[in-house]
Amino acid sequence: MHPVFSLSNLNKLPGPLKNGAQKAAAGSIEDLLGLSALVKEGFQKRMLRFTAPAFYAAIQLDREALTPERWGEIDPSTTLCVIDGVVAALKASVSLIADGAVPKSALLDVWEALEQWLEMLAGFEENLPSRTNAEMHRACMGVLHLLITEGERSLVHRLWQAAGTWVLIARVWARLLAKRDGAGLEIVASLLQQYSHQPEDRVADRIHWNELCNGAGGYDGLSRLLVKQLRYAVRAADGGHLEEQQVSGPLWVLGSMFVDPDEFFYEILLDHGILSAVTACCVHLTDPRAESKVEFFALLLNTLRPLLRACSSPTAMAGAVRAGLLLLYYRCLQKPLITRLRHASPRLMDGLCKIFAETFARFTICLSFLRAAEPWMAQIVSEKVMTDEAGLPPVVQRWHAFLRIVQERLRVVLAFDAGELTAAKACDNLDCARIAPKRELKRCSGCCCVYYCSRVCQRADYEYGHRESCQSQALCRQLDLNMYPKADRTFFRALLAHEHAHRRAEIAFQLLAFLRKNTQLPCVEFSYTSGGGVCTTSVRSLKSVEHELIERDMFEEESDTQILRAYEAAKRKRPVMVHILRTGNEHGPVRVYTLRSESAAFLDGLRKIVQNRAIKAGSGEEKEAMEAVVKGTQRVLESY
């Protein structure tokens, strides 16, 4: 024990103060609180150093009185009083040491006494009110912060290396955040900022990151903690300056993870909303008042980049768009911010623009993304950003092209909402294939994937083979639901129906060219992989699609079922056309859809043109015959 904590020092206090200090050291909570108030007010600073023994005595854990076996026997009000006294003593001790009244070397004794309390409270904190927990943990963080900032270098190093330190930080961080304790969170943020300024040691960083993760309760707990902290920082700013210190802790945690990325942790982070939380922080810093923090803003953007690259969830991306991702990108392209960003980090904007282009292209076909983008589009377009593009940098021209694509897709959303693109469905019994409003069809209750117009058709399809494939289709549907929300999956088919209706002449020309060279079954591919999400169409053989899916290990049960239906329909002379939807890039997801009509007039009409040897390829006659087929078969009715 440090000599300054010797009880004999109490004798150096003047009469009334000595009596109160001695009673406090003996366990009087009332006198202890009064003595703590004097320290807080700075009363008689010359004498206050001699009150340290009373505070040190108060933080000694009486293990005989507070054993785990007797914890439930003690009057809760008494226990709360004792803890209130400990909190007051800790605050007073920190104040005395910070003011220089007590030597800094005495800090270690305070910490060792405090560790005993932390050990006891860790097992019984559920018996304490959240207020008491928060105050105790805030006081603990105050002591640790003082040790880190004012302690000797060897002691600071030892504390950072101790696993218990990181577990404590994680637990206290979570409890203070749940209580929205601003003062306590400031201390935690300062601690993490202090550590981030230590000399770089990637191995030690990762070890400490793992300990912090364990203290938070694993990946799930740490993800919740990071997202809540970032959202708290934005709320605490309340339209003013975003405190860099409040955000630096999560950035260090994320940065340590980016060094050795774990895909599973990425998924959990995105599920909890890390993308929208980081986006909200970035948007807040694009306010003109925050331009002086351009280096910190660049750091946040660098944190956003790997998260965008890893994001494959429409739900996570829609959350980021609602938080202002489009507005963020728009503001980054405006002067003087883009100039300042290029100066702060020359390669940042080029890399960010590339990732934005790739990311946005993948999600412009998702209904959740488009609905989230709609209000921001109205704001951005109202600022007349889509004016004359002459002389604009290529990156801005690409941005304008993206805005036009989103506006076009939003018009499709309007038609989708009006029911124009989801009105009809075909009976999945191939011998029937009757087109009817979806509400008139009965869905298979086993897999929820196929529809029938009557029980007769359902029974016939079950006997033909659906009974065996029903369970595997249900599993495939569940996996699909985990990847895409139900509304997005519905919109994919509606978008295909829209594109098919508006590109019938183009598709007919491509089909005609295919049929002249091939005897295999054709399929139409709608690709959204280039030009920021622009749709391009092509016709290829169904067999080549089947081989591609097998080679890429993407031949799932649903794709298998759709392709088999197309082959079976061809044998039965039934009109089934397979459509392929490709998103992302050349290695992105591939989805297989069938599209049926009441007659095979469209495809059969093109086949007749090919079979008519009098009609030469590329001739005016061929063009007229093709236009007649397109006009005569306007309705491809299955749209859902």
C-alpha positions as CSV (number, residue, x, y, z in Angstrom):
1,M,0.0,0.0,0.0
2,H,1.2,3.5,-0.9
3,P,2.1,5.6,2.3
4,V,-0.3,8.3,1.3
5,F,-3.2,5.8,2.1
6,S,-2.0,5.2,5.7
7,L,-4.8,5.9,8.2
8,S,-2.3,7.9,10.3
9,N,-2.5,10.7,7.8
10,L,-6.1,11.4,8.9
11,N,-4.6,12.8,12.2
12,K,-3.1,15.7,10.2
13,L,-6.5,17.0,9.4
14,P,-8.1,19.8,11.5
15,G,-10.6,18.8,14.2
16,P,-14.1,18.7,12.4
17,L,-12.6,17.5,9.2
18,K,-10.6,14.8,10.9
19,N,-13.7,13.5,12.8
20,G,-15.7,13.2,9.5
21,A,-12.8,11.5,7.7
22,Q,-12.3,9.0,10.5
23,K,-16.0,8.1,10.5
24,A,-15.9,7.8,6.7
25,A,-12.9,5.4,6.9
26,A,-14.9,3.4,9.5
27,G,-17.7,2.9,7.1
28,S,-20.1,5.9,7.5
29,I,-21.5,6.4,4.0
30,E,-23.0,9.8,5.0
31,D,-19.7,11.2,6.1
32,L,-18.0,9.7,3.0
33,L,-20.4,11.4,0.7
34,G,-19.9,14.7,2.5
35,L,-16.1,14.4,2.3
36,S,-16.4,13.6,-1.4
37,A,-18.4,16.7,-1.9
38,L,-15.6,18.8,-0.3
39,V,-13.1,17.3,-2.7
40,K,-15.3,18.1,-5.6
41,E,-15.6,21.7,-4.5
42,G,-11.8,22.0,-4.0
43,F,-12.2,23.0,-0.4
44,Q,-8.9,23.6,1.5
45,K,-6.7,21.9,-1.2
46,R,-3.7,21.9,1.1
47,M,-5.5,19.7,3.6
48,L,-7.5,17.5,1.2
49,R,-4.5,15.3,0.3
50,F,-4.8,13.9,3.9
51,T,-8.3,12.7,3.2
52,A,-7.1,10.0,0.7
53,P,-6.9,7.2,3.4
54,A,-10.7,7.6,4.0
55,F,-11.5,7.1,0.3
56,Y,-9.0,4.2,0.0
57,A,-10.6,2.5,3.0
58,A,-14.1,2.9,1.4
59,I,-13.1,1.0,-1.8
60,Q,-11.7,-2.0,0.1
61,L,-14.0,-4.9,-0.5
62,D,-15.2,-6.5,2.7
63,R,-15.1,-10.1,1.4
64,E,-16.5,-11.5,4.7
65,A,-19.6,-9.3,4.5
66,L,-20.1,-9.5,0.7
67,T,-19.5,-13.1,-0.1
68,P,-21.5,-14.7,-3.0
69,E,-23.3,-16.9,-0.5
70,R,-24.5,-14.0,1.6
71,W,-25.2,-11.6,-1.3
72,G,-28.9,-12.4,-1.3
73,E,-29.2,-12.0,2.5
74,I,-28.0,-8.4,2.6
75,D,-30.6,-5.7,2.5
76,P,-30.6,-4.2,-1.0
77,S,-30.8,-0.7,0.2
78,T,-27.7,-1.3,2.4
79,T,-25.8,-2.8,-0.6
80,L,-26.8,0.2,-2.8
81,C,-25.5,2.6,-0.1
82,V,-22.2,0.8,0.0
83,I,-21.8,0.9,-3.8
84,D,-22.8,4.6,-3.8
85,G,-20.0,5.2,-1.3
86,V,-17.5,3.3,-3.4
87,V,-18.4,5.3,-6.5
88,A,-18.0,8.6,-4.5
89,A,-14.7,7.4,-3.1
90,L,-13.4,6.4,-6.6
91,K,-14.4,9.8,-8.1
92,A,-12.7,11.6,-5.2
93,S,-9.5,9.5,-5.5
94,V,-9.3,10.2,-9.2
95,S,-9.9,13.9,-8.6
96,L,-7.1,14.1,-5.9
97,I,-4.6,12.3,-8.2
98,A,-5.5,14.3,-11.2
99,D,-5.1,17.6,-9.3
100,G,-1.7,16.5,-8.0
101,A,-2.8,16.3,-4.4
102,V,-1.9,12.6,-4.3
103,P,1.1,11.1,-6.1
104,K,0.3,9.3,-9.4
105,S,2.2,6.3,-8.2
106,A,-0.7,5.7,-5.8
107,L,-3.0,4.9,-8.7
108,L,-1.9,1.3,-8.9
109,D,-3.2,0.6,-5.3
110,V,-6.6,2.1,-6.3
111,W,-6.8,-0.1,-9.4
112,E,-5.9,-3.2,-7.4
113,A,-8.6,-2.5,-4.9
114,L,-11.0,-1.8,-7.7
115,E,-10.3,-5.1,-9.5
116,Q,-11.8,-6.9,-6.5
117,W,-15.0,-5.0,-6.8
118,L,-15.2,-5.7,-10.5
119,E,-14.8,-9.4,-9.9
120,M,-17.6,-9.3,-7.4
121,L,-20.0,-7.2,-9.5
122,A,-19.4,-9.2,-12.7
123,G,-21.3,-12.2,-11.1
124,F,-24.0,-10.2,-9.4
125,E,-24.7,-7.2,-11.5
126,E,-28.2,-8.4,-12.5
127,N,-29.2,-7.7,-8.8
128,L,-28.3,-4.0,-9.2
129,P,-30.3,-1.2,-10.8
130,S,-29.0,0.0,-14.2
131,R,-28.2,3.4,-12.6
132,T,-26.0,1.9,-10.0
133,N,-24.2,-0.3,-12.6
134,A,-23.6,2.7,-14.9
135,E,-22.2,4.9,-12.2
136,M,-19.9,2.1,-10.9
137,H,-18.6,1.3,-14.4
138,R,-18.2,5.0,-15.2
139,A,-16.1,5.4,-12.1
140,C,-14.0,2.3,-13.1
141,M,-13.4,3.8,-16.5
142,G,-12.3,7.1,-14.9
143,V,-9.6,5.2,-12.9
144,L,-8.5,3.2,-15.9
145,H,-8.3,6.4,-18.1
146,L,-6.2,8.2,-15.5
147,L,-3.9,5.2,-15.3
148,I,-3.5,5.1,-19.1
149,T,-3.0,8.8,-19.5
150,E,-1.0,9.7,-16.4
151,G,0.6,6.4,-15.3
152,E,4.2,5.3,-15.9
153,R,5.0,3.9,-19.3
154,S,5.7,0.4,-18.0
155,L,2.4,0.4,-16.1
156,V,0.5,1.6,-19.1
157,H,2.0,-1.1,-21.3
158,R,1.1,-3.8,-18.7
159,L,-2.5,-2.6,-18.6
160,W,-2.9,-2.6,-22.4
161,Q,-1.4,-6.2,-22.5
162,A,-3.8,-7.5,-19.8
163,A,-6.7,-9.4,-21.3
164,G,-8.9,-8.3,-18.4
165,T,-8.5,-4.7,-19.4
166,W,-10.1,-5.3,-22.8
167,V,-12.9,-7.4,-21.4
168,L,-13.6,-4.7,-18.9
169,I,-13.7,-2.0,-21.6
170,A,-16.1,-4.0,-23.7
171,R,-18.5,-4.8,-20.8
172,V,-18.4,-1.2,-19.5
173,W,-18.8,0.2,-23.0
174,A,-22.0,-1.9,-23.6
175,R,-23.5,-0.9,-20.2
176,L,-22.8,2.8,-20.6
177,L,-24.1,2.8,-24.1
178,A,-27.4,1.1,-23.0
179,K,-27.7,3.9,-20.4
180,R,-26.7,6.5,-23.0
181,D,-24.3,7.8,-20.4
182,G,-22.5,10.6,-22.3
183,A,-19.8,11.3,-19.6
184,G,-18.9,7.6,-19.4
185,L,-18.8,7.1,-23.1
186,E,-16.5,10.1,-23.4
187,I,-14.1,8.2,-21.2
188,V,-14.3,5.0,-23.1
189,A,-13.9,6.8,-26.4
190,S,-10.8,8.6,-25.0
191,L,-9.3,5.3,-23.9
192,L,-9.7,3.7,-27.3
193,Q,-8.3,6.8,-29.0
194,Q,-5.3,6.7,-26.6
195,Y,-4.7,3.1,-27.7
196,S,-5.1,3.8,-31.4
197,H,-2.2,6.4,-31.0
198,Q,0.1,3.7,-29.7
199,P,3.0,2.5,-31.9
200,E,1.6,0.2,-34.5
201,D,1.8,-3.5,-33.7
202,R,-0.5,-5.5,-35.9
203,V,-0.1,-8.8,-34.0
204,A,-0.9,-7.1,-30.6
205,D,-3.8,-5.2,-32.3
206,R,-5.4,-8.4,-33.4
207,I,-5.0,-10.1,-30.0
208,H,-6.5,-7.1,-28.2
209,W,-9.3,-7.0,-30.8
210,N,-10.1,-10.6,-30.1
211,E,-10.2,-9.9,-26.3
212,L,-12.5,-6.9,-26.9
213,C,-14.7,-9.1,-29.0
214,N,-14.9,-11.8,-26.3
215,G,-15.7,-9.2,-23.7
216,A,-18.6,-7.8,-25.9
217,G,-20.1,-11.3,-26.3
218,G,-18.6,-12.4,-29.6
219,Y,-19.2,-11.2,-33.2
220,D,-22.9,-10.5,-32.6
221,G,-22.3,-8.5,-29.4
222,L,-19.4,-6.5,-30.9
223,S,-21.4,-5.7,-34.0
224,R,-24.3,-4.4,-32.0
225,L,-21.9,-2.3,-29.9
226,L,-20.2,-0.7,-32.9
227,V,-23.5,0.2,-34.7
228,K,-25.0,1.6,-31.5
229,Q,-21.9,3.7,-30.8
230,L,-21.9,5.2,-34.3
231,R,-25.6,6.0,-34.1
232,Y,-25.2,7.5,-30.6
233,A,-22.4,9.7,-32.0
234,V,-24.7,11.1,-34.7
235,R,-27.6,11.6,-32.3
236,A,-25.3,13.3,-29.8
237,A,-24.1,15.7,-32.5
238,D,-27.8,16.8,-33.0
239,G,-27.0,18.9,-36.0
240,G,-23.7,20.2,-34.7
241,H,-20.2,18.9,-35.0
242,L,-19.7,15.2,-34.9
243,E,-17.2,14.4,-32.1
244,E,-14.2,12.6,-33.7
245,Q,-13.4,11.0,-30.4
246,Q,-16.8,9.3,-30.3
247,V,-16.3,7.7,-33.7
248,S,-12.6,6.9,-33.5
249,G,-13.1,3.8,-31.2
250,P,-15.4,2.0,-33.7
251,L,-13.1,3.0,-36.5
252,W,-10.1,1.4,-34.8
253,V,-12.1,-1.8,-34.2
254,L,-13.2,-1.9,-37.8
255,G,-9.7,-1.1,-39.0
256,S,-8.2,-3.9,-37.0
257,M,-10.8,-6.3,-38.6
258,F,-10.0,-5.1,-42.1
259,V,-6.3,-6.1,-41.7
260,D,-7.4,-9.8,-41.5
261,P,-11.0,-9.8,-42.7
262,D,-13.5,-12.4,-41.6
263,E,-16.4,-12.8,-44.1
264,F,-18.6,-14.1,-41.3
265,F,-18.0,-11.0,-39.2
266,Y,-18.7,-8.8,-42.3
267,E,-22.1,-10.5,-42.7
268,I,-23.0,-10.0,-39.1
269,L,-21.9,-6.4,-39.2
270,L,-24.0,-5.7,-42.3
271,D,-27.0,-7.5,-40.8
272,H,-26.9,-5.2,-37.8
273,G,-26.7,-2.1,-40.0
274,I,-23.0,-1.0,-39.9
275,L,-23.3,0.3,-43.5
276,S,-26.1,2.7,-42.6
277,A,-24.4,3.8,-39.4
278,V,-21.1,4.7,-41.1
279,T,-23.0,6.3,-43.9
280,A,-24.9,8.5,-41.5
281,C,-21.6,9.7,-39.9
282,C,-20.2,10.5,-43.4
283,V,-23.4,12.4,-44.4
284,H,-23.1,14.4,-41.2
285,L,-19.6,15.4,-42.0
286,T,-20.5,16.7,-45.5
287,D,-22.2,19.6,-43.9
288,P,-20.2,22.8,-44.9
289,R,-19.4,23.4,-41.2
290,A,-17.4,20.1,-41.1
291,E,-15.1,20.8,-44.1
292,S,-12.2,21.5,-41.7
293,K,-12.3,17.8,-40.7
294,V,-11.6,16.6,-44.3
295,E,-8.9,14.2,-43.1
296,F,-11.3,12.6,-40.6
297,F,-13.9,12.5,-43.3
298,A,-11.5,10.7,-45.7
299,L,-10.8,8.2,-42.9
300,L,-14.6,7.5,-42.6
301,L,-14.9,7.1,-46.4
302,N,-12.0,4.6,-46.4
303,T,-13.9,2.7,-43.7
304,L,-17.0,2.7,-46.0
305,R,-15.2,1.3,-49.0
306,P,-14.6,-2.4,-47.8
307,L,-18.1,-2.5,-46.3
308,L,-19.6,-1.5,-49.7
309,R,-17.5,-4.0,-51.5
310,A,-18.6,-6.8,-49.1
311,C,-22.3,-5.9,-49.2
312,S,-24.5,-8.3,-51.1
313,S,-27.7,-7.8,-49.1
314,P,-30.4,-5.6,-50.6
315,T,-31.7,-4.9,-47.1
316,A,-28.4,-3.6,-45.9
317,M,-27.9,-1.5,-49.0
318,A,-31.4,-0.1,-48.7
319,G,-30.7,0.9,-45.1
320,A,-27.6,2.8,-46.2
321,V,-29.5,4.6,-49.0
322,R,-32.1,5.6,-46.4
323,A,-29.3,7.0,-44.3
324,G,-28.2,9.2,-47.2
325,L,-25.7,7.1,-49.3
326,L,-26.9,8.8,-52.6
327,L,-26.7,12.2,-51.0
328,L,-23.2,11.4,-49.7
329,Y,-22.0,10.4,-53.2
330,Y,-23.6,13.5,-54.7
331,R,-21.9,15.8,-52.2
332,C,-18.5,14.2,-52.6
333,L,-18.7,15.1,-56.3
334,Q,-19.3,18.8,-55.6
335,K,-16.7,21.5,-55.2
336,P,-14.9,22.4,-53.0
337,L,-15.2,19.0,-51.2
338,I,-14.0,16.9,-54.1
339,T,-10.9,19.1,-54.4
340,R,-10.2,18.8,-50.7
341,L,-10.7,15.0,-50.7
342,R,-8.4,14.6,-53.7
343,H,-5.8,16.6,-51.9
344,A,-6.2,14.7,-48.6
345,S,-6.2,11.2,-50.3
346,P,-5.3,11.3,-54.0
347,R,-6.6,7.7,-54.7
348,L,-9.6,7.8,-52.4
349,M,-12.1,9.3,-54.8
350,D,-11.1,7.1,-57.8
351,G,-11.4,4.0,-55.7
352,L,-14.6,5.2,-54.1
353,C,-16.3,6.1,-57.4
354,K,-15.4,2.7,-58.8
355,I,-16.9,0.9,-55.8
356,F,-20.0,3.1,-55.9
357,A,-20.5,2.3,-59.6
358,E,-20.2,-1.4,-59.1
359,T,-22.4,-1.4,-56.0
360,F,-25.2,0.7,-57.4
361,A,-25.3,-1.3,-60.6
362,R,-26.0,-4.5,-58.6
363,F,-28.9,-3.0,-56.7
364,T,-30.7,-0.9,-59.2
365,I,-33.0,-3.9,-60.0
366,C,-33.9,-4.3,-56.3
367,L,-37.3,-2.9,-55.2
368,S,-36.0,-2.2,-51.6
369,F,-33.1,-0.1,-53.0
370,L,-35.3,1.9,-55.4
371,R,-37.9,2.6,-52.7
372,A,-35.1,3.9,-50.4
373,A,-33.6,6.0,-53.2
374,E,-36.9,7.6,-54.2
375,P,-37.0,10.5,-51.7
376,W,-33.3,11.3,-52.2
377,M,-33.8,11.3,-55.9
378,A,-36.5,13.9,-55.6
379,Q,-34.1,16.1,-53.5
380,I,-31.1,15.6,-55.8
381,V,-33.0,16.2,-59.0
382,S,-34.6,19.3,-57.6
383,E,-31.2,20.8,-57.2
384,K,-30.9,20.6,-61.0
385,V,-27.8,18.4,-61.1
386,M,-28.9,16.8,-64.4
387,T,-28.2,19.8,-66.5
388,D,-25.9,20.2,-69.5
389,E,-23.1,17.6,-69.2
390,A,-20.7,19.2,-71.7
391,G,-17.3,19.7,-70.0
392,L,-18.1,17.7,-66.9
393,P,-15.6,15.1,-65.6
394,P,-16.3,11.5,-66.6
395,V,-17.1,10.6,-63.0
396,V,-19.9,13.2,-62.9
397,Q,-21.2,12.0,-66.3
398,R,-21.4,8.5,-64.9
399,W,-23.3,9.8,-61.9
400,H,-25.8,11.5,-64.2
401,A,-26.2,8.3,-66.2
402,F,-26.9,6.4,-62.9
403,L,-29.6,9.0,-62.0
404,R,-31.3,8.5,-65.3
405,I,-31.3,4.7,-64.8
406,V,-32.8,5.1,-61.3
407,Q,-35.5,7.4,-62.7
408,E,-36.3,4.9,-65.4
409,R,-36.5,2.1,-62.8
410,L,-38.7,4.2,-60.5
411,R,-41.2,4.5,-63.4
412,V,-41.2,0.7,-63.5
413,V,-41.9,0.7,-59.7
414,L,-45.0,2.9,-60.4
415,A,-46.3,0.4,-62.9
416,F,-45.5,-2.4,-60.4
417,D,-47.4,-0.7,-57.6
418,A,-50.4,-0.2,-60.0
419,G,-50.5,-4.0,-60.5
420,E,-49.7,-3.7,-64.2
421,L,-46.6,-6.1,-64.0
422,T,-47.8,-8.6,-61.5
423,A,-51.3,-9.4,-62.6
424,A,-51.0,-12.8,-64.3
425,K,-49.5,-16.2,-63.5
426,A,-49.5,-19.5,-65.4
427,C,-50.6,-22.8,-63.9
428,D,-47.5,-24.9,-63.2
429,N,-49.1,-28.1,-64.6
430,L,-47.4,-28.1,-68.0
431,D,-50.3,-29.9,-69.6
432,C,-52.5,-26.9,-68.6
433,A,-50.3,-23.8,-68.4
434,R,-53.5,-21.7,-68.2
435,I,-52.9,-18.0,-67.6
436,A,-55.0,-16.4,-64.9
437,P,-54.9,-13.7,-62.3
438,K,-52.6,-14.8,-59.5
439,R,-55.4,-14.5,-56.9
440,E,-57.4,-17.2,-58.7
441,L,-54.6,-19.8,-58.5
442,K,-53.8,-22.1,-55.5
443,R,-50.3,-22.1,-54.2
444,C,-48.6,-25.4,-53.1
445,S,-48.6,-25.2,-49.3
446,G,-45.4,-27.4,-49.2
447,C,-42.9,-25.4,-51.1
448,C,-44.8,-22.1,-51.7
449,C,-43.1,-22.0,-55.2
450,V,-45.7,-23.4,-57.7
451,Y,-49.3,-22.5,-58.5
452,Y,-52.2,-24.4,-59.9
453,C,-55.5,-23.4,-61.3
454,S,-57.3,-26.4,-59.9
455,R,-56.9,-29.5,-57.6
456,V,-56.9,-31.6,-60.8
457,C,-53.8,-29.8,-62.1
458,Q,-52.1,-30.0,-58.7
459,R,-52.8,-33.8,-58.4
460,A,-51.5,-34.3,-62.0
461,D,-48.3,-32.4,-61.4
462,Y,-47.7,-34.1,-58.0
463,E,-48.0,-37.5,-59.7
464,Y,-45.7,-36.3,-62.5
465,G,-42.9,-35.5,-60.1
466,H,-43.6,-32.4,-58.0
467,R,-44.2,-34.6,-54.9
468,E,-40.5,-35.6,-54.9
469,S,-39.1,-32.1,-55.6
470,C,-41.5,-30.2,-53.3
471,Q,-39.2,-30.4,-50.2
472,S,-36.0,-29.4,-52.0
473,Q,-37.8,-26.5,-53.6
474,A,-39.0,-25.3,-50.2
475,L,-35.4,-25.3,-48.9
476,C,-34.3,-23.4,-52.0
477,R,-37.0,-20.9,-51.5
478,Q,-35.9,-20.3,-47.9
479,L,-32.3,-19.8,-49.0
480,D,-33.5,-17.4,-51.6
481,L,-35.6,-15.5,-49.0
482,N,-32.4,-15.2,-46.9
483,M,-30.7,-13.5,-49.8
484,Y,-33.5,-11.3,-51.2
485,P,-36.6,-9.9,-49.5
486,K,-39.9,-11.2,-50.9
487,A,-40.8,-7.9,-52.6
488,D,-37.4,-7.9,-54.4
489,R,-37.9,-11.4,-55.7
490,T,-41.4,-10.4,-57.0
491,F,-40.0,-7.3,-58.6
492,F,-37.3,-9.2,-60.5
493,R,-39.9,-11.1,-62.5
494,A,-42.0,-7.9,-63.0
495,L,-38.9,-6.1,-64.3
496,L,-38.2,-8.9,-66.7
497,A,-41.9,-8.7,-67.9
498,H,-41.4,-4.9,-68.4
499,E,-38.1,-5.3,-70.3
500,H,-39.5,-8.1,-72.4
501,A,-42.6,-6.0,-73.3
502,H,-40.5,-3.0,-74.3
503,R,-37.8,-4.9,-76.2
504,R,-39.9,-7.4,-78.1
505,A,-38.6,-6.3,-81.5
506,E,-34.9,-6.4,-80.3
507,I,-35.4,-9.8,-78.7
508,A,-37.2,-11.1,-81.8
509,F,-34.3,-10.0,-84.0
510,Q,-31.8,-11.8,-81.7
511,L,-34.0,-14.9,-81.5
512,L,-34.2,-15.0,-85.3
513,A,-30.4,-14.8,-85.6
514,F,-30.1,-17.6,-83.1
515,L,-32.6,-19.9,-84.7
516,R,-30.9,-19.6,-88.1
517,K,-27.7,-21.1,-86.6
518,N,-29.0,-23.4,-83.9
519,T,-31.5,-26.1,-83.3
520,Q,-31.1,-26.1,-79.5
521,L,-33.6,-24.5,-77.2
522,P,-33.0,-20.7,-76.9
523,C,-33.2,-18.6,-73.8
524,V,-33.1,-14.8,-73.4
525,E,-30.6,-13.3,-71.0
526,F,-31.2,-9.9,-69.4
527,S,-27.9,-8.6,-68.1
528,Y,-27.5,-5.7,-65.7
529,T,-23.7,-6.0,-65.3
530,S,-22.5,-3.0,-67.3
531,G,-23.1,0.7,-67.7
532,G,-24.1,1.2,-64.1
533,G,-27.0,-1.1,-64.3
534,V,-28.2,-0.6,-67.9
535,C,-30.1,-3.7,-69.2
536,T,-28.7,-5.5,-72.2
537,T,-30.3,-8.6,-73.9
538,S,-28.8,-11.5,-75.7
539,V,-30.0,-14.9,-76.8
540,R,-28.1,-18.1,-76.1
541,S,-28.7,-21.8,-75.9
542,L,-30.3,-23.2,-72.8
543,K,-27.7,-25.9,-72.7
544,S,-24.9,-23.3,-72.4
545,V,-26.7,-21.7,-69.4
546,E,-27.0,-25.1,-67.8
547,H,-23.3,-25.8,-68.2
548,E,-22.4,-22.4,-66.8
549,L,-24.4,-22.9,-63.7
550,I,-22.9,-26.3,-63.1
551,E,-19.3,-25.0,-63.6
552,R,-19.9,-22.1,-61.2
553,D,-21.5,-24.4,-58.6
554,M,-24.7,-22.3,-58.8
555,F,-27.0,-25.0,-60.2
556,E,-29.6,-24.8,-57.4
557,E,-32.8,-26.8,-57.2
558,E,-34.9,-23.9,-58.4
559,S,-32.8,-23.3,-61.5
560,D,-32.8,-27.0,-62.1
561,T,-36.6,-27.2,-61.9
562,Q,-37.1,-24.2,-64.3
563,I,-34.7,-25.6,-66.9
564,L,-36.2,-29.1,-66.7
565,R,-39.7,-27.6,-67.2
566,A,-38.4,-25.9,-70.3
567,Y,-37.1,-29.2,-71.7
568,E,-40.3,-31.0,-70.8
569,A,-42.5,-28.3,-72.3
570,A,-40.5,-28.6,-75.5
571,K,-41.3,-32.3,-75.7
572,R,-45.0,-31.6,-75.1
573,K,-45.0,-28.7,-77.6
574,R,-45.9,-26.3,-74.8
575,P,-44.8,-22.6,-74.9
576,V,-42.2,-22.1,-72.3
577,M,-39.5,-19.5,-72.8
578,V,-36.6,-19.3,-70.3
579,H,-35.3,-15.9,-69.1
580,I,-32.0,-15.4,-67.4
581,L,-31.4,-12.4,-65.1
582,R,-27.8,-11.6,-64.4
583,T,-26.7,-9.0,-61.9
584,G,-23.5,-7.5,-60.5
585,N,-20.6,-8.5,-62.8
586,E,-19.7,-11.4,-65.0
587,H,-19.3,-13.5,-61.9
588,G,-22.5,-12.1,-60.2
589,P,-25.7,-14.0,-59.4
590,V,-27.7,-15.7,-62.1
591,R,-31.4,-16.2,-61.7
592,V,-33.5,-18.5,-64.0
593,Y,-37.1,-17.7,-64.8
594,T,-39.7,-19.2,-67.2
595,L,-42.1,-17.0,-69.0
596,R,-45.2,-18.5,-70.6
597,S,-47.9,-17.3,-72.9
598,E,-51.3,-18.6,-74.0
599,S,-49.9,-19.6,-77.3
600,A,-46.5,-20.3,-78.9
601,A,-47.2,-17.9,-81.7
602,F,-44.2,-15.6,-80.9
603,L,-41.5,-18.3,-81.0
604,D,-43.3,-20.5,-83.6
605,G,-43.7,-17.5,-85.8
606,L,-40.0,-16.8,-85.8
607,R,-39.3,-20.5,-86.5
608,K,-41.6,-20.4,-89.5
609,I,-39.6,-17.4,-90.9
610,V,-36.4,-19.5,-90.5
611,Q,-38.0,-22.5,-92.2
612,N,-39.2,-20.4,-95.1
613,R,-36.3,-20.6,-97.5
614,A,-37.8,-17.9,-99.7
615,I,-37.0,-15.4,-97.0
616,K,-33.3,-14.5,-96.9
617,A,-31.5,-13.4,-93.8
618,G,-31.2,-9.7,-93.5
619,S,-33.6,-9.0,-96.3
620,G,-36.5,-6.6,-96.2
621,E,-38.9,-9.5,-96.4
622,E,-37.4,-11.0,-93.2
623,K,-37.8,-7.6,-91.4
624,E,-41.5,-7.3,-92.5
625,A,-42.3,-10.9,-91.5
626,M,-40.6,-10.4,-88.1
627,E,-42.6,-7.2,-87.5
628,A,-45.8,-9.0,-88.3
629,V,-45.0,-11.7,-85.7
630,V,-44.2,-9.1,-83.1
631,K,-47.4,-7.1,-83.8
632,G,-49.6,-10.3,-84.0
633,T,-48.4,-11.6,-80.6
634,Q,-48.4,-8.5,-78.4
635,R,-49.4,-10.3,-75.2
636,V,-47.0,-12.4,-73.2
637,L,-49.4,-12.8,-70.3
638,E,-47.4,-14.4,-67.5
639,S,-46.0,-11.5,-65.7
640,Y,-45.6,-12.6,-62.1
